[in-house]
Amino acid sequence: MPLTNKDTFFEKVLENMQSDVAILDTEGKYVYVNTYAVADPVIRAWIVGKTDLEYCMFRGIDVEVAHQRRDRFKQVLESHKAIEW
């Protein structure tokens, strides 16, 4: 499905935010990551479709980080409220 002008607008907004932005699907897989969150374009392209656990393992980050983020993600899904971390 092609991007609409509205989609392009929101992508530009997300891309220019001075904050980490990562969007995950309901399975916890990355759908979008802005350049502020992951500057390396190769890693940013690679992460789409991957889980946080896969990302941590790939980057050599303690997997406990992924487990903690997954717990927060579940909290969001169950509470239907936005949280920040």
C-alpha positions as CSV (number, residue, x, y, z in Angstrom):
1,M,0.0,0.0,0.0
2,P,1.5,3.4,-1.0
3,L,2.1,6.1,1.6
4,T,-0.4,8.9,1.6
5,N,0.5,12.5,2.2
6,K,-0.8,12.1,5.7
7,D,1.5,9.1,6.3
8,T,4.5,11.0,4.8
9,F,3.7,14.0,7.1
10,F,3.7,11.8,10.2
11,E,6.8,10.0,9.2
12,K,8.6,13.3,8.8
13,V,7.4,14.4,12.2
14,L,8.6,11.2,13.9
15,E,11.9,11.4,12.0
16,N,12.6,15.0,13.2
17,M,11.8,14.5,16.8
18,Q,14.7,15.0,19.2
19,S,13.7,11.9,21.1
20,D,13.9,8.1,20.7
21,V,10.9,6.9,18.8
22,A,10.3,3.2,18.3
23,I,7.0,1.7,17.2
24,L,6.3,-2.0,17.9
25,D,3.5,-4.2,16.6
26,T,1.4,-6.3,19.1
27,E,4.0,-9.1,18.9
28,G,6.7,-6.8,20.1
29,K,8.5,-6.5,16.7
30,Y,9.9,-3.2,15.6
31,V,7.8,-1.5,12.8
32,Y,9.6,1.8,12.9
33,V,12.6,3.4,14.6
34,N,13.7,7.0,14.1
35,T,17.2,8.2,13.5
36,Y,17.5,9.7,17.0
37,A,16.9,6.2,18.5
38,V,19.2,4.3,16.1
39,A,21.6,6.5,14.1
40,D,23.1,3.8,12.0
41,P,21.0,3.4,8.9
42,V,22.0,-0.3,8.4
43,I,21.0,-1.2,12.0
44,R,17.8,0.8,11.7
45,A,16.8,-1.1,8.5
46,W,17.9,-4.4,10.0
47,I,15.8,-4.0,13.2
48,V,12.4,-3.7,11.4
49,G,10.7,-7.0,11.9
50,K,13.0,-8.0,14.8
51,T,12.2,-8.2,18.5
52,D,14.0,-6.2,21.3
53,L,15.6,-9.5,22.4
54,E,17.1,-10.0,18.9
55,Y,18.3,-6.4,18.9
56,C,20.0,-6.8,22.3
57,M,21.7,-10.0,21.3
58,F,22.8,-8.5,18.0
59,R,24.3,-5.4,19.7
60,G,25.8,-7.3,22.7
61,I,23.4,-5.6,25.2
62,D,22.4,-7.5,28.3
63,V,19.2,-9.4,27.4
64,E,17.7,-8.4,30.8
65,V,17.2,-5.0,29.2
66,A,15.0,-6.6,26.5
67,H,13.1,-8.6,29.2
68,Q,12.4,-5.4,31.2
69,R,11.2,-3.5,28.1
70,R,9.0,-6.5,27.1
71,D,7.4,-6.4,30.6
72,R,6.6,-2.7,30.1
73,F,5.3,-3.4,26.6
74,K,2.9,-6.0,28.1
75,Q,1.8,-3.4,30.7
76,V,0.9,-1.0,28.0
77,L,-1.1,-3.6,26.1
78,E,-3.0,-4.7,29.2
79,S,-3.7,-1.3,30.6
80,H,-4.5,0.4,27.3
81,K,-2.5,3.4,28.5
82,A,0.6,5.0,27.2
83,I,3.7,4.9,29.4
84,E,7.2,6.3,29.0
85,W,10.5,4.8,29.8
